[in-house]
Amino acid sequence: MKQEQVTTLIDRIDNLSVDSKAKFGIMNVNQMLCHCTDQLRHTLGLRIVDKQVNVNPTEIKNIAKAGRTVPTPKGLGQVEGDGTKPIDFISDRETLKRHIIEFSQLNDNFNFFSHPYFGDFDKLKWTNFTIYHLNHHLEQFGV
């Protein structure tokens, strides 16, 4: 992830407030922050999420391309209660920003964990996915 991308994401995150309301979906802003951080934790190997069996990766991609909500992998679902529990808005926001910075500084040879739906990802695929995922959820809250 390039520094410009990191800066842009962090600026957008800083434009969130504890009162930010979702334009779509059912997560509140704290849950969204924790959900996005959990995705990065998984990528970094800090939160293990098993590969999801009985999931068709092509179907998942088609759902995302159609702008519909993709089912959350088990272990990352805030609404379902299996994601990291929010602490408070400021703390959760800072934690996400730290994880984005840590992720951006990983070298190409880092041993990335597999995506629960799509399998093995290298740094470029994880970077593209992470930007897509963060952008989706930041747009969810209008930033």
N, C-alpha and C positions, 0 to 999 in steps of 0.2 A: 504494500500500500504506500503510495507516494505521500510525502509530507503535506502537500496541498489537499489531498483527499482527507487525511487525518484532521487537518485544521478545519476544513469545511464541515466534517461530521461533528467535531467537538463544538464548533460555533452553533450548529443546529441544535445540538443537545443542550447547550447553554440557553437557548431560546425557549426551552420547555419550562413550565412552572408547575408547582404542586397542584394548581387549578386547571392545568391543560386537560381538555376533554377530547376523547376519541371521535373522529369523524366516522369511523366504522369499527366493527369488532366490539368485544366486550371487556377487554383488559382496561384497567385504569393506568395512569401514567407510571406509577411505581411498579406495577406488574410488568409493564412493557420494558422498563429499564432493566429489571431483573431477568426477564426473558431474553433480551438481547445480550446481557452479560453471560447468561448461562450458555448461549450458543458459542460465545468466545471461550468460555471455560471448557466446553467440550472440545473445541478445536485445539486448545492448548493442552488437553489431557488432564484438566483439573476437575472435570465433571464427566464421568463416563456415562454415555448413553448407548445402549445396545443397538446394533443394526436392527431395523424394523423389518421383520419378515412379513410376508403377505402384503407387501406394498409394491405397486407397480410404478417405478421411477418415471416412466413416460406419462402416466396418468397424473402424477404429482406435478410434473412440468407443465402439462396442459392446463391444470387447474390454476397454477400460478400465472401462466400467460393469459388466461381468461379473466384475470383480476379477482378470482374467487379466493376465499380463505383456504389455505393449505392446512390439512390436519397436522397438529403439532406432534412431533415424536414424543413417545413416552419418556418422561424424565425432564422435559422442557416446558411442560404445560402449566402456566400460571393459574389459569382458570380451573384446571383440573386438580390443582393442588400439589403437583409433583415437581414444580420448579422451586428455585430459591425464594424464600419468603422475603418480601420487602421489609426493610428496616425503617428508613425514613427517606424522603425525597432527595435531600441534599447528599446523603451518604450513598444512596443507590445511584444517583447521577454521577458522582465522582468515581465510584467503582467501575461503572461502564466506561468512562473516559480513560481510566488507567488501563483497563483491559484492551481498549482499542489501541492505545499507544504501545502496550507490550506486544500485541499481535503485529503491529506495523514494523516492529524492530526485529522480528524473527528472521533468521537466515533461510535461504532456499533449501537447506538440508535438514531443517527441523522435521522431526518425526510427527507429522500431523496425524490426528485421529481421523478415522473414517467418518464420513457423513452417514447418519443413520438411514437415509433413503438412497443415496447415490453412491455409497462406497468410498473408495480411496480418492482423496483429493490431494493434489500438490499445492504449493503455496499460491500459485496463480488462481487455481480454481477456488481455494478457500478465500482468497482476497476478493474475487469477483462475487462469490456467494455472500460474504460478509457485508460488502457494500450494498448488494441488492437487498439483503435482509434488513440492515439498518435503515436504508432509504425507505423501504416499505413501512417500517414501524414509525419512523420520523414523520412520514407523510400521514400516517394514521392520526398523528397528533398535530398536524398542521404546521410542522416546521421543516 
